[in-house]
Amino acid sequence: MLKFKENVYGFVYDSVDGTVTEVYNEPLTEKEIFLINNVLGEDVCLFTDIEDCNDMFDIITKEDLLMDEEGLNKVFDFIS
């Protein structure tokens, strides 16, 4: 199971390139989330809910996360 690293409250993920493009180190307000989502393209997603992240990303072991090349290891820790 994944959890956000300390001081990570969300991130932007580009599904075309498969990369983390922005990391948010402060909590986002509902207004900020709304504005960010309105300017993102259709292949780019803002993730602020760890449950959505656990559903979206197929990381089964800590080693999967350590070998990640998408930048997900910058935003997630793995817990068993």
C-alpha positions, 0 to 999 in steps of 0.5 A: 500500500502507498502513502504520501511521503512526508510533506507531500500533499499531492502531485501532477502526473502526465500519463502520456510520458508516465512522469510526475511533473509537479509536487505540492508540498503544502495542502491545496485548498478546494479552490486551488484543486479546482483551478489546477484541474481546469488548466490541466490537459486531458492526459494530465491528472492531479492526485491529492487523495492517497486512495485514488493513488492506490487504485491507479498505480500498480505498485505491489512491493517496496522494490517496485517503488524503489525501481520506479522510473516515473518519479513516483518514488519522489512522492510515495512511501510503501507500507505493508 
